[in-house]
């Protein structure tokens, strides 16, 4: 792969139970477009970390910031963050704390969270981690469209339990500059028209979308894990978003 200092910096962050490995197929397509693209595993989702069950959203946000700086992003050349699903909480914290380091955020079947929200506020304090549920239960929570039996088995085999501390911790946001960061929604399991309608109606999951100042939407019809069901198309959408300057 040939890259230059002007190649867009793209950081891929998967949602719950997943690590950097989830983006392998997407990266294969992104690297042909001369991007400085990398995937990261959030703290708490590294199977080799003996302290992973104690990791917090603050740990995750700090890790994202570390990767941003390691890749040389700055106010002169900010990064594009790609956040899938439950990665929305730590990435929302990053946007709040250092919006100047992010030129665009791409939400993949996801979106920014509202301040004070937590993914699992009702999860008991004594629950250290939440494993991937059975596929039958998972299918009731999110669309598995486009995923083969082989992919689902790989998901089940490689999934890492999500730390309870991450799921319970409320996201505290104070910097309205986060809403000025250019934003792309890649809408997969819910069409963009419905997402925008829910945002205008103040639906809790999408309420913050209505406050974004620079918003683009891309429809990529498939299930909740497009990095596996439509990796080439997702890579194309990410590359297009990262290359935009307005």
Buried (B, 14 or more C-beta within 10 A) or exposed (E): EEBEEEBBBBBBBBBBBBBBEBBEBBBEBBBEBBBBBBBBBBBBBBEEBEEBBBBBBBBBBBBBBEBBEEBEBEEEBBBBBBBBBBBBBBBBBBBBBBBEBBBBBBBBBBBBBBEEBBBBEEBEEEBEBBEBEEBEEBBEEBBBBBBEEEBBEBBEEBBBBBBBBBBBBBBEBEEEEBBEBBBBBBBBBBEBEEBBEBBEEEBEBBBBBBEBEEBBBBBBBBBBBBBBBBBEBBBBBBBBBBBBEE
